[in-house]
Amino acid sequence: MQNVHFIGRLMPYLVKLIGVHGASEEVILQLLKSKCMPMLLYGLECFALLKSDVKCIDFAVTRFLMKLFRTSHIDIINDCRSNFSFMLASEMIEIRKAKFEGKFNFICNSLRYYFGL
């Protein structure tokens, strides 16, 4: 899947930012949350994704977090995610999908009213 390759290409740059400039985990997570995740998830709310596709994206993000926090324990990663208010891609996709469906239904209802259908 193309999105997973995106995270794979992005990871060396963020790791370099951590190592060379000594950026904190909070800064890296904020960059990931504000710049990378929107690009990774762009337009996915329009599609009926397979669970395996969503899990693949979650896996790539979780692996990045494991490298960032230098641990392989999923419980520690989940604690860090909750402490930094960082959602997995699957959680973000569900929120984005709900917003999309709400807007889509509103537009459909408006068009039906306008055209008298």
N, C-alpha and C positions, 0 to 999 in steps of 0.2 A: 504494500500500500504506500502511496506516495507521501502521505503525511508522516508516516513513521520514519521514512528516509530524511524528511525535513528535520526532525528532532535529532537524528543521528548526525547530520551535517552541522547542526547548530551546537551540539554538545562541546566539540573541541574549542570553539570560540568562548563559550561561557566558562569552561574549565580554565582556559588561559586567563580570562578576566579574574577568576578567583585566585589563581596562582601568582600572576605577575603583579596585579594591582592590589591584591589582598582585600578584595571586596567581600563584604559580609554575606552570609547566607540570606539575610533579609533582603539585601539589595538584589541579589541574583534572583530570588523568588519573585520579587516585585517586577523585575524585568521580564521574567518568564510569564508572569501573570498578565502584564499589561501589553507586552509586545509580541511574544511568541505564541501564546495560546490562542489569541484571536485569529492570527494567521493560520494556525494549525486547524482551527475549527470552522473557518470561514465557509459558509454555505452548507455545512453538514446537516443542519436542522431541516433542510428541504428533502433529504433522502431517507428512505427506510434502510437504515444501516443494520447489518448483521451483528449479532452479539460478539462474534469473533473479531470483527473489525474494530468495534469499540474497545474490546479487551486488549487488542493489539496496541491501540493508541494509549490506553491506560498503562500498559506494560512499559512502553517507551518512556512515558513521563515518570513512572515509578523508578525505573532504572536510572534515569537522570537524577532523581532525588536521592537514590542510594549512593551515587557517586558524589553528589554535592555534600551529603551529610556523612560520607565515609562509613557506611554501615550496610549490612545486608539483612538486617532484621526488619521485617515488615511492620511489626508493632511500633518500633521507634519511628519509622517513616510515617505511619499514620498519626502518631503523637505530634510529630513535627508539622505535618499537614494541618492538623487541627489548631496547633499553637500559632501558625502563621496564616491561618484562614485560607489555605490553598486547596481548591477543589480538584478532584480528578476530572479528566476529560469527559468521562461518562456522566458525571454530575452536571458539568457545564452544558453538555449536549442536551440533557433532559430539560434544563431551564430554558435554553435557547429554543428548543423544539416547542415548548409550551407557549412561549412568547410568539413564535412564528404562527402557530396554529390559531392563537387568539386574534392576531392581526389578519390572518387569512380569512377566518370566519367573519370578522367584522366587515372586511371588504366585500366578501360574497353576499352578506346580508344587505349591505348598502347598495350593491348593484342590483340585487333582486328588488329592493324597494324602489330604486330609481327607474328601472325598466318595467316594473309592475309584474314581475314573474312570480 
